[in-house]
């Protein structure tokens, strides 16, 4: 969604009624209509994984900053024997919101087992 994703999030969001969690630093993160739209258009296999996505934000196995200021990555390992879930959260808005989630084969940069 690029640079317009924040505006789309604000337009589609109904904060307060959307499922949410707190990250390890206590910041509220929502899974809102913008998140659902993004997943529906690009990663429909993750549409029914709301609990796993929010659980990854709440209890990540690893975290890292994003290349875009104000965004962070949260990782959960072993979602099956070899894959990781990466969740990208934008903290530039309040509440923060899940931008996207994706499954990856490799561990995140900086991961030390």
C-alpha positions in Angstrom: 0.0 0.0 0.0 3.0 2.3 0.2 2.9 5.8 1.4 -0.9 6.0 1.3 -1.3 3.1 3.8 -1.5 5.5 6.8 -4.3 7.5 5.2 -6.1 4.3 4.2 -5.7 3.0 7.7 -7.3 6.1 9.1 -10.1 6.0 6.6 -11.0 2.4 7.2 -10.1 2.1 10.9 -12.7 1.9 13.6 -10.3 1.8 16.5 -11.8 0.5 19.7 -13.9 -2.2 18.0 -11.0 -3.9 16.2 -9.2 -6.8 17.8 -6.0 -5.6 19.5 -3.1 -6.6 21.7 -0.2 -5.0 23.5 3.3 -5.4 22.3 6.1 -6.3 24.8 6.5 -2.5 25.5 2.9 -2.1 26.4 1.9 -0.3 23.2 -1.6 -1.0 21.8 -1.7 -2.6 18.3 -4.9 -3.1 16.3 -5.8 -5.6 13.6 -8.2 -3.3 11.7 -10.0 -3.0 8.3 -6.9 -1.8 6.6 -5.0 -4.8 7.8 -7.8 -7.1 6.6 -7.9 -5.4 3.2 -4.2 -5.7 2.7 -4.2 -9.4 3.6 -7.2 -10.1 1.4 -5.5 -8.5 -1.6 -2.0 -9.9 -1.1 -1.9 -12.7 1.4 -5.4 -14.3 1.6 -3.9 -17.4 3.3 -3.3 -15.3 6.4 -6.9 -13.9 6.6 -8.0 -16.4 9.2 -4.8 -16.1 11.3 -5.7 -13.0 13.3 -5.0 -14.7 16.7 -1.6 -15.9 15.5 -0.7 -12.5 14.1 -1.7 -10.6 17.2 0.0 -13.3 19.4 3.2 -12.7 17.4 3.1 -9.0 18.3 2.3 -9.7 22.0 4.9 -12.5 22.4 7.5 -12.3 19.6 10.5 -14.6 19.4 12.5 -11.8 17.8 12.0 -8.1 17.0 13.7 -5.7 14.6 13.2 -2.2 13.2 11.8 -1.7 9.7 13.5 0.4 7.0 10.5 2.8 7.3 10.8 5.0 10.4 8.2 4.2 13.1 7.6 0.6 11.9 8.8 -2.6 13.6 8.9 -6.3 12.7 7.8 -9.0 15.1 8.7 -12.6 14.4 7.3 -15.9 15.6 9.4 -19.0 14.8 8.2 -22.6 14.3 4.8 -21.8 12.9 5.5 -25.2 11.3 8.8 -27.1 11.4 10.8 -24.6 9.3 8.9 -21.4 8.8 8.7 -18.0 10.6 5.8 -15.5 10.7 6.8 -11.8 10.3 4.4 -9.1 11.3 5.0 -5.5 10.4 3.5 -2.9 12.8 3.2 0.9 12.2 3.7 2.9 15.4 3.3 6.3 13.6 -0.4 6.3 14.3 -2.3 5.8 17.6 -3.2 3.1 18.1 -0.5 1.3 16.2 -1.7 -1.1 13.6 -0.7 -4.2 11.8 0.5 -3.3 8.3 1.1 -6.8 7.0 2.1 -10.3 7.9 4.0 -12.9 5.9 5.5 -16.3 6.2 9.2 -16.7 5.5 11.5 -19.7 5.3 14.6 -18.1 6.7 15.3 -16.7 10.2 15.3 -12.9 10.5 18.5 -10.9 10.3 20.2 -10.8 13.7 18.6 -14.0 14.9 20.8 -16.0 17.2 19.4 -19.4 18.2 
